[in-house]
Amino acid sequence: MLPIHHSISEEFLHGRGLTNYWGYSSIGFFAPHAAYAATGDQGEQVNEFKGMVKALHRAGIEVILDVVYNHTAESDHRGPTLAFRGIDNASYYRLDGDRRRYVDFTGTGNTLDTTHPSVLRMVMDSLRYWVTDCHVDGFRFDLASTLARDPHDFNRRSSFLAAIHQDPVLSQVKLIAEPWDLGSGGYQVGGFPPCWSEWNDAYRDTMRDFWRAQTNAAAFAGRFTGSRDLFREAGRAPWASTNFITAHDGFTLRDLVSYNGKHNEANLEDNHDGRDDNRSWNCGAEGPTDAPEVNALRELQQRNFLATLLLSHGTPMLLAGDERGRSQGGNNNAWCQDNETSWLDWEHGDEQLLAFTRKLLELRRRHSVFRGERFLNEGAPESSLPDAWWFRTDGRAMAQRDWQTPETHELGVYLNSDEGDSVVFLLNPTPEAVTFRLPPRRFGFEWTLELATAMPDAADEVYRGRAAVEVAARSLMLLRRVR
């Protein structure tokens, strides 16, 4: 969930008739935001939140909160005095040399000082409250690199991280870091200690580029198999990589394939806010269009992204609404849009895309080969076959020169789990159809089509031996070995 701590909107938004819809402006770390209460009764939001958690748990759904302990709603030295500034400004906030202004690692005007014992205790007490009293299952820490600055540089043995790890309650819940901030040395993807998962923006960027044929097979392979280069050295497993194509901050999946540029005019900042490097592709027309070939390509690209995300090794994170084709009209920074731009429409949407997403989730649940608990080639499976074997379109193994060639985009991979669950991926991000030859018979003689993004309703077609398989332009196919 996006932040539920009590928050307020920035002062400049009021003059524009806008509000902080995302809630990344916390001021009360021990209470749900009052406006989220359905009844409107004072204090009732706590009971409503606890009841919601219970209902979700009964449905088999865990609750992970996005928490903002890196700054508060009091903004910079010109901001309002709401709480901490008036209580003990020098203790709660990181101050610069003359002690008059704030050190700002967050881009909001201030930074909470988690190296101060009282501030650290407040953060720990808050986290324990949400676990012990409200029974949430974990946290995603906004700008987590800021919390681990001890005092100025990122330190994986910082007082904040040490406090989390020694705590008998907090060390047992799910911990997810947004591993960057706006300060020097703040980008720390792969830098957090064991027990932590991290948002992996390298995965996001690589997969966006791959399906535009803007990066090669080697980059894809590394991210598809859990980003070993980022997480292996710290002794972590593939689950430490929180893979995502889209998040609340940026384009939705539909907009990623519909716009080349951001369209944030409604935010009233002359379209200067939001990321410019979106690695998006509008498939031939900017925004909504009646062109059937453009819309068909957009639908295909959405399926490619969903299939890649939900079948990669690591922990997939799906932005709510992407499974239904939700659009924000090209707004890639809709933090201040409390209206139809941001709201989820549960009654209308792309039902075919929803069905395709459900199919992918069922595949991931049913087959352990998509949920690697260790990095590939770190131990032989019980079968005599390797756990991964990469091959070219002619069915032969990828050679070193193939990996190093920037023009190599098409790629096949055989994956095998410890339980002997074996699949073959055939990937073609290029604008022309490509024919693959299946791997040698020792990997499997008979293969069943499980998934083809270019033919979402196709299934059960059987290929035998080293059959030739045509993979449509800009699409992938998934084959499962028949035991």
C-alpha positions, 0 to 999 in steps of 0.5 A: 500500500502507498503510505497510510500514515497521517499526512498533510498536503504541501502548502503550494498545492492548496493554491493550485486546487490540488492535494497530495494524493499519494501521501508521501508527506507524513506527520503522524507515524502512529495513526492511519490518515484520518481522511481514509476512514469510511465513517468519519468518526474521530479515532475510528480510522484505527479500528477500520484499519485493523479490521481491513488487515483482518479481512485481507488476512482471511482472504490470504493476502498479506499487508505491506505498508509503504512507510516514509521515515526519511522526512516529514511534512514540515518541509524546509526552513520556510515550512510550517511548524507542525510537530517535530520542528517545534518540539526539538528541531535540532534533534529531529532533523539533520541540520547544515553547518550553520544549524539554520537550514536542513540537510536535504537528501530527500528533495522535500526540504528536510531529512529526519535524523535517524542517527539521533537516539530519540528519533531512531527510537520513535521510528522503531516504536512506530514500526513495532506498533504497526506489526504488533498492534495492527498485524501488518506483514512488512514494510517498503521503506521510501528513500531507504538510503537516507535512513541508512546514512550514518551520519552522512554516507550510506552505511550497511552497518548503520544504526538504523539497519542494526536496530532493525536486525537486532529487533526480535519483531521487526527482523522477522517481517518482510523488509523492502528498500527503495535503495536510493535517495537524492544525495551523493552516494545515495544509489545503493541497489544491491547494497543492503544487507541480508534479510532485505529485498530491494526495488530493482530499477535496473530490472525495470530499465533493462526490460523496457529497453529489451522490448524496444530492441534497445538492449541485447540478450546479455542484459536481459538474461542477467535481469531475467534470472534474478540479477545475480550481479547485484545480489549474489555477493551479499549472500542473498537469493533471487527473491531479494530483487523486487522486479517491476516494470512500472510503479506508482511513480511513473507511467502505468503499463498502458501509458508505457506503450502509448506515449513517447513523452510525459504529459503532466500539464494537469500538475500545473508545473508546465510539464517540468515535473516527472521523469524525462527518461521513461524508455517508453514507446508509443507504438506509432501514435502518441496517446489514444488512437483508432488505428487498429494496428497500433492498438494491437501492438500496444496490447501485445507489448503489455502482454510481453511486459506482464509475461516477462515480469511474472515469470522472471526469477525474483519477486514480481511487483505489479502496479494495481490497475496494470492488469486492467489496462489503466491509463493516466493519460500520459501523466507520469507523476500523478502524485497530486491528482485525486481524481479519475487520473489516479483512481482505479476503475473496478467496473471497466477495464481490459478483461482480456488482459486481466484473464492473461494476467491471471493465467501468468500468475497461475503458471508461476504458482504451479511451476517451481521453475519460475520461482528460483530460490537460488541463482542459476548454475550454483548447484546441479539439480537432481536431474542430469540436466543443467538448471539453465541453458541459453541458445541461439535461434539455430538451437545451438548454445550461446557462445561468448561472442554471441553474448558480446554482440550488441545486435543479438536480441533474439534469445532462447533459454531452457530452465530446469528446477530441482523437481525436474520442472522444465520449460523453454522460453523463446524471445523475439523483441525484433520487428520481424518474425524469427524461427527458432530450432528447439534444443537437443533431445537430451533436454526434452523430446516433446514440448507443449505450448503453454503461452504465446503473447502473440496468440494469447488464446493459443495453447496445447500445441505440441512440438517434437524433437528439434522442431522449428518454431516460428516466434512472431515479431515482438513476442515470446513463447513458453513451452513446457516439457512433457514428462 
